[in-house]
Amino acid sequence: MKLFLASSIDKTLSLFLPKLSKPANKTKVVFVANAADPYKDKWWIDLDRQAFKKAGFQLSEVDLREISKDDFAKELDSADILHIGGGMVFYFLLLIREKRMDEVIKNYVLRDKIIYTGTSAGSIIAAPSVELYKYRKYDEEEIEFAEKISDFSGLGFVNFIILPHAGRKESDEVHKDMLEHLAEYSAPVILLHDNQAVWVEDENIKIIKI
């Protein structure tokens, strides 16, 4: 299993390139931006997209609301990387469960058939549980989605949860709210700056930075 969990992959993609087994221009990325669906302005998605294209990757954009489970699997069959962009954690969790895409993602990542990369929410969801995020007050819009969830299990690729964008004033305020509830959360927490990423390869976990 290989994971590249970033706070902002547009700022750290250069750290990922040496991990590839072939040049970027021969590497296909399935690009999923659905975590940003509820927002009108999706500027961070544009930054991710531009970073991959600038590095020369072949991008195949997939909307999980519109593609079938089988067709999504076919997309992953021909790809090297699955990238999940940032946005709303609980909205995205509900979406992949409803469409049963979580099963597909787990199948391909855990069997090492594809490399998983994430920005912000895409990295957060790799955790064993995302329950800590119900204490976040930054995105009031997410409350309605959080209230629909009884099981806060994430994809479970790692035994920790990421709090992205550490060092930003607005993010640190949000983290403060969540950190007050750490005693209720059993998994370790990584405060990840935008110039950092977590590289996971099988049992090895390393925080790398620009």
N, C-alpha and C positions, 0 to 999 in steps of 0.2 A: 504494500500500500504506500502510495506517495501523495502527500498533500503539501500545498503551498498556501498557507493561510495568512493573508495580508490584511492590514488595516486599510491601505489604499494601494492596489496593485499597480496603478499608473505610476506610482513613485518608486516601486520596488521591483518592477518586472526585470530589470537588469540582473537582479540577484537570482532570478529563476532560470535565466537562459543557460547558465553552465550546468544546470541539472538535466537538461534535455539530452536525449540520445541521438538526435539529428537536428539539422539546422531549422530555424524557425520557419523559413519559407517552405519547408516540407512537413510542417507540423500543423495538424488541423485542430482548431478549438471550437467546441460546441459552446456557444455564448448564450447564457440564460440571464435575462434582465428582469425577470418577473417580480423580484422582491421590491422593485421600484414602481410596480403597477399603480399603486394608489396615489402617486405623486404626479403633478403636472410637469414640473421642472425636474428632469432626470439628469442633471449636469454631470454627476459622478459616473453614471453609466457611459456617457459620451467620453469621459476621460479614460475609462477602462478600454472602451472600444478603440479609441485612437491609439492608445499605448500598444495594444496587440497588433493593430494594423501597421503602425510605424515600425515595429520590430520585425514585420514581415510575415506574421502568422496568417494562415488561412482561416477565416472566420465563417462559421455557419451559425446564424442566429436562430434560436428556437424559442417559441412562445409556448410554455407548458399549458396554457389555457386552451390552445387550439390543436395541439398535436396529440395523437393517441399514444398510449403506453408502448405499444409495439413499434410505432414509427420513431418514437424517442430512442428506443433501444437500438434501432437500425442506425440512427444518427451517431450514437455512441460507438457502434461497431466499426464505423469508418473514421473515428476520431482518435486523437491522442490525449486530449485535454478536455475536461469539463470545467467551465468557469461559471460560478454563481456570483452575480453582482450584488451590490449593497442595496439597502432599502429597509423594509419592514420585516422584522424577524417573524412575528406571529402570523402576519398575513401569508408569508411564504410557507411557513410550516403548515398552515391550514390548506393551502393550495396543493402542496405536494402530497399530502395525505388524502385529500379528496380525489385527486387524480391517480393516486397510488404510484406516483413518480418516485417517492422515497424508496420504494422497493427496488426500482430500476437503478437508482443512483447507488444504493448500498451494494447491489450485486456487482456493478462494474468497478467500484472503487475498492471494495474489500477483497475482490479477487484479482486486484492489480491489473485490470484490463484497461484502465484509464487513469490519468493523473487528475486529481481534484485541485482546483485553485479557487480561492474566494476573496472577495473584498468585503470588509465590514460584516454585514448580515450574512453573507455567504461563508464567512469564516466562523461567525458565531454559531451557526446552525450545525457545525461539525461536532459540537459538544455533546456530552451524555444527556444534558438537560439545559434548557434555556429559561428555566423558571425564574432565575435571578433577574431577568429582563422585565418581569412584570412590575418591578419597582422603579423602572425608568420613567422619568417624567418629561423627557425631551420630546418624544413623539406622542402627544396626546391623542393623535389620530389612531394610534395602535390599540388603545384601550378596548375599543369595540371588538377587535380581533382576539385580544387576550382573554376576554370574557367568554369566548366560545370554546376555549381550550381547557380540557380537564387533565390531559396528559401532556406535560411539557417536554417530553423526551425529544432530544435532537437526533441527528443522524448517528451519533455515537462513535465517530471515527477516532476521537481522542478522549482522554479522561479529564480534560480541563475546558474552561470556557474563556473566550477572548473578550476583553473590553477594548474595542478599537478606538483610534484617534486620541490616545492618551497624550497629554501635553497641550491639547487645545483647551482654551478656557471654558468654552461651552460644554465640551465633552467631560472635562474633569468635574464640572458641577453635576452632571448626570451620573457619573461614576460614584460620586459621593453618596447619592441617594441609594445606589445599589450596594455599595460597600458596607453600609449600615446594616444590611441584612445577610452578610456573609456567614454568620453563625448558622443560618437556616439552610445554607447551601454546602453540600459535602465535597464538591469537586474543586480543585485548585483553580485560581483565576490568574490570567496573564493580562496585564495592562500593556497594550501594544501601541507604540507610536507609529505615525504614518511612514516613517523611514525604516520600519522593521517588518519582518515577516517570520512566521514559524514554519520551518521546513521539517516535515515528518517523513521518514523513510523506514517503513516497517516499525521496529521498536525504538528507533532513534529519533529524538526530538531536539531541535536546535533553533534558537532564536538568532536570526541573522539580520544585519542592518547595512544600510548604505553608509 
